[in-house]
Amino acid sequence: MNNRSPLVIQDEEHPLPPALAALLRKAAQACLESETVPLPCNAMLAIVDDQEIRRINHTQRQMDKATDVLSFPSITYAPNQTARQAVEQLRAEYMPETNACFLGDILISRDHVQAQAKEYGHSMEREFCYLLVHGMMHLMGYDHMNEKDKMKMREMEEKALGSIGMSRIPHEKLLEQAEKAMQNAYVPYSHYKVGACILTEDGTMYTGCNVENASYGLTNCGERTAIFKAVSEGHRKFQAIAIAGEKAPPWPCGACRQVMSEFCADIPVYITWDGKTDQSTLAELLPHSFSPSSGVQEVLGKESL
């Protein structure tokens, strides 16, 4: 074990893939950096099933149900105090064998991760990261018992997640931005306005609208406008896209699906129209895609030699 590892992971029954374990350690480190903790710290993470987390809820919290994440801080913080201000408490939790101050234990239910990733339309990796970051914030003294504290905790969570490309901006916000962008559409020929909002890997949002032309082939869709704006600013990876339209479901056209596949193997696609919403994924909208993620780039590279 790395003496300065920010996270010790226990998952003996179903060991995490090495890439996921590395991502979770990166997320834990991002939490410590976001908090600017002045001393080296670490935490213990246990991956359990719903039955085990329900048992612990029952014995420790008198709550007979399974939850997605539990946190048990090793430090008792003073009111309005977080880890960056608790230097003496942190020093009291120093463990020579890890060369770090122990923050506490986090338990995550693998069953809840699977269910919630499917419900929210994103990857298990993203759900694991969010629950870990949420748990780490509790270990560092944050809570959500009132609205003010909740907003502060959410801000810190988003800061940490955004720094590793795992922003958890809700899709409702993306749809809201897409609807605003739709109002700028230039559609003198189709009279069908479309707006889009793309979420980049670092949590930045870019919007676009459809822009038509008398030479119809020069028309640009809202999705591509948003994506090209983001790419022109240096972004190459994306987390999700939202599309707003009028009168009918604004599913992206084939050209837009192909452009999305250039940068994303699979992302959630949210749409809204006439007060209704729906969602899918890029993999469902464009199966067997011709894209870098399918190995096309390697083949083209070899052919060009």
C-alpha positions in Angstrom: 0.0 0.0 0.0 1.2 3.5 -0.8 2.1 5.2 2.5 0.5 8.4 1.2 -2.5 6.9 -0.6 -5.6 9.1 0.1 -7.8 6.0 0.1 -7.5 2.5 1.4 -10.1 0.3 -0.4 -11.6 -2.9 1.0 -13.6 -4.9 -1.5 -12.5 -8.5 -1.0 -15.6 -10.3 -2.5 -15.6 -8.4 -5.8 -12.3 -6.5 -6.2 -12.7 -3.2 -8.1 -11.0 -3.0 -11.5 -7.6 -1.3 -11.2 -8.7 1.6 -13.3 -11.8 2.3 -11.1 -9.7 2.0 -7.9 -7.2 4.5 -9.3 -10.1 6.8 -10.3 -11.5 6.7 -6.7 -8.1 7.4 -5.2 -7.9 10.4 -7.6 -11.3 11.6 -6.4 -10.3 11.3 -2.8 -7.1 13.3 -3.5 -9.2 15.9 -5.3 -11.3 16.3 -2.1 -8.3 16.9 0.0 -6.9 19.4 -2.5 -10.3 21.2 -2.7 -10.4 21.5 1.0 -6.7 22.5 1.1 -6.1 20.1 4.0 -2.7 21.1 5.6 -1.7 17.6 6.5 -1.5 14.3 4.7 -4.8 12.4 5.2 -6.5 9.2 4.2 -9.7 7.4 4.6 -11.0 3.8 4.5 -13.5 2.8 1.8 -15.5 -0.4 2.0 -17.6 -1.6 -0.9 -20.6 -3.6 0.4 -24.0 -4.8 -0.8 -27.4 -3.5 0.2 -27.9 -6.2 2.9 -24.7 -5.2 4.7 -25.2 -1.5 4.5 -28.8 -2.0 5.8 -27.4 -4.0 8.7 -25.0 -1.2 9.6 -27.7 1.4 9.3 -29.8 -0.6 11.7 -27.1 -1.1 14.3 -25.4 2.3 14.1 -28.3 4.6 13.1 -31.4 2.7 14.2 -32.6 3.0 10.5 -33.8 -0.3 9.0 -33.1 0.4 5.3 -30.3 0.3 2.8 -28.7 3.6 1.7 -26.2 4.4 -1.0 -23.3 5.7 1.2 -22.4 5.9 4.9 -19.7 8.0 6.5 -18.1 7.6 10.0 -15.7 10.5 10.7 -12.9 9.9 13.1 -12.9 13.6 14.1 -15.5 15.5 16.0 -15.5 19.0 14.5 -16.5 22.2 16.2 -19.5 24.1 14.8 -18.7 25.5 11.3 -15.3 23.9 11.4 -14.0 21.7 8.6 -10.8 19.8 8.1 -8.6 22.7 6.9 -9.2 24.4 10.3 -8.9 21.2 12.4 -5.1 20.8 12.4 -4.8 19.6 16.0 -7.7 17.1 15.6 -6.0 15.8 12.5 -2.7 15.4 14.2 -4.4 13.3 16.9 -5.4 10.9 14.2 -2.0 10.4 12.7 -1.1 6.8 11.9 2.6 5.9 11.5 1.8 2.8 9.4 0.2 4.9 6.7 2.1 8.1 7.3 -1.2 10.0 7.2 -4.0 11.3 9.5 -7.0 9.0 9.4 -10.3 10.8 8.5 -12.6 7.9 9.0 -14.6 5.2 7.2 -16.8 5.3 4.1 -19.2 2.5 3.0 -20.7 2.5 -0.5 -23.4 0.0 -1.6 -22.5 -1.6 -4.9 -26.2 -2.4 -5.4 -27.2 1.3 -5.1 -24.4 2.3 -7.4 -25.7 0.1 -10.2 -29.3 1.2 -9.7 -28.6 4.9 -9.4 -26.2 5.0 -12.4 -29.0 3.5 -14.5 -31.6 5.8 -13.1 -29.6 8.9 -13.7 -28.3 7.8 -17.1 -24.6 7.9 -16.4 -21.8 5.5 -15.8 -21.1 3.4 -12.6 -17.7 5.1 -12.4 -19.4 8.5 -12.1 -21.8 7.3 -9.5 -19.0 5.7 -7.5 -17.0 9.0 -7.7 -20.0 11.1 -6.6 -20.8 8.8 -3.6 -17.1 8.7 -2.5 -16.8 12.5 -2.8 -20.0 12.9 -0.8 -18.6 10.6 1.9 -15.3 12.4 1.9 -17.0 15.7 2.5 -18.7 14.3 5.5 -15.4 13.0 6.9 -14.0 16.6 6.5 -16.8 18.2 8.5 -19.4 19.1 5.8 -23.1 18.3 6.2 -26.5 19.1 4.7 -28.8 19.5 7.6 -30.0 22.9 6.5 -30.1 24.7 3.1 -27.0 26.9 3.7 -24.8 23.9 4.8 -26.2 21.8 1.9 -25.3 24.5 -0.7 -21.8 24.8 0.8 -21.3 21.0 0.7 -22.6 20.7 -2.9 -20.3 23.5 -4.0 -17.3 21.6 -2.5 -18.5 18.3 -4.1 -18.8 20.0 -7.5 -15.3 21.5 -7.1 -13.7 18.2 -6.4 -15.7 16.3 -9.1 -15.1 19.0 -11.7 -11.3 18.8 -11.1 -11.3 15.1 -12.2 -13.8 15.5 -15.0 -16.8 14.0 -13.1 -19.0 17.0 -12.7 -22.5 16.1 -11.4 -24.4 19.0 -12.8 -28.0 17.8 -13.0 -29.4 17.2 -16.4 -32.3 19.6 -15.6 -29.8 22.5 -15.6 -28.5 21.3 -19.0 -32.1 21.2 -20.4 -32.7 24.7 -19.0 -29.6 26.1 -20.7 -30.7 24.3 -24.0 -34.1 25.9 -23.8 -32.5 29.4 -23.4 -30.2 28.7 -26.4 -33.2 27.7 -28.5 -34.5 31.3 -28.3 -31.5 32.4 -30.4 -32.2 30.0 -33.2 -32.1 31.4 -36.8 -34.8 29.3 -38.6 -36.5 31.3 -41.4 -37.0 28.2 -43.5 -38.0 25.3 -41.2 -39.4 27.5 -38.4 -38.3 24.8 -36.0 -36.0 26.1 -33.3 -33.5 23.9 -31.5 -31.1 24.7 -28.7 -28.4 22.5 -27.2 -26.1 22.4 -24.2 -23.0 20.2 -24.0 -21.3 19.4 -20.7 -17.5 19.1 -21.0 -15.3 16.8 -19.0 -14.3 19.5 -16.6 -17.9 20.6 -16.0 -18.1 23.6 -18.3 -21.3 24.1 -20.3 -21.4 25.3 -23.9 -24.7 26.2 -25.7 -25.6 26.4 -29.3 -28.7 26.8 -31.6 -29.6 25.8 -35.1 -28.5 28.3 -37.8 -30.2 27.9 -41.2 -29.1 29.1 -44.6 -30.8 29.7 -48.0 -28.4 27.1 -49.3 -29.8 24.3 -47.1 -26.6 22.3 -47.0 -24.9 25.0 -45.1 -27.4 24.8 -42.2 -25.9 23.9 -38.8 -27.7 22.1 -36.1 -27.8 23.3 -32.5 -25.9 20.2 -31.3 -23.0 20.8 -33.6 -22.9 24.5 -32.9 -22.5 23.7 -29.1 -19.9 21.0 -29.7 -17.9 23.1 -32.2 -17.9 26.0 -29.7 -16.5 23.7 -27.0 -13.9 22.1 -29.3 -12.8 25.5 -30.4 -12.0 26.4 -26.8 -9.9 23.3 -26.4 -12.3 20.7 -25.0 -12.2 17.2 -26.4 -14.2 15.1 -23.9 -17.8 15.4 -22.9 -20.1 14.1 -20.2 -23.6 14.8 -21.5 -25.7 16.8 -23.9 -29.2 18.3 -23.6 -31.3 19.3 -26.6 -34.5 21.5 -26.6 -36.9 21.8 -29.5 -40.4 22.9 -30.4 -43.5 20.8 -31.2 -41.7 17.5 -31.7 -38.9 15.4 -30.0 -35.6 17.0 -31.0 -33.5 13.8 -31.3 -30.2 14.6 -33.0 -29.9 14.0 -36.7 -27.4 11.4 -38.1 -24.8 14.0 -38.8 -24.9 15.3 -35.2 -24.7 11.7 -33.8 -21.6 11.1 -35.9 -20.0 14.4 -34.6 -20.8 13.4 -31.0 -19.2 9.9 -31.6 -16.0 11.6 -32.6 -15.5 12.8 -29.1 -17.6 10.4 -27.0 -17.9 6.6 -26.9 -21.2 7.0 -25.0 -22.9 9.9 -23.2 -26.4 10.5 -21.9 -28.6 12.5 -24.4 -31.5 14.4 -22.8 -34.2 16.1 -24.8 -37.2 18.4 -24.1 -40.1 19.7 -26.2 -43.5 21.1 -25.5 -43.1 20.5 -21.8 -42.1 16.9 -22.2 -38.7 15.2 -21.7 -37.0 12.0 -22.7 -33.5 10.6 -22.6 -31.3 8.0 -24.3 -27.6 7.4 -24.8 -25.3 8.0 -27.7 -24.6 4.2 -27.9 -28.3 3.6 -28.3 -28.8 6.3 -30.9 -25.7 5.4 -32.9 -24.8 1.7 -32.4 -21.7 0.3 -34.1 -20.4 3.8 -34.6 -17.5 4.7 -36.9 -15.4 6.6 -34.5 -12.0 6.8 -32.7 -13.4 4.7 -29.8 -14.2 1.9 -32.3 -10.6 1.6 -33.4 -11.1 3.6 -36.7 -8.4 6.0 -35.8 -5.8 3.3 -35.6 -6.9 1.7 -38.9 -6.8 5.1 -40.7 -3.5 5.9 -39.2 -2.0 2.6 -40.5 -3.4 3.2 -44.0 -1.9 6.6 -44.2 1.6 5.3 -43.6 
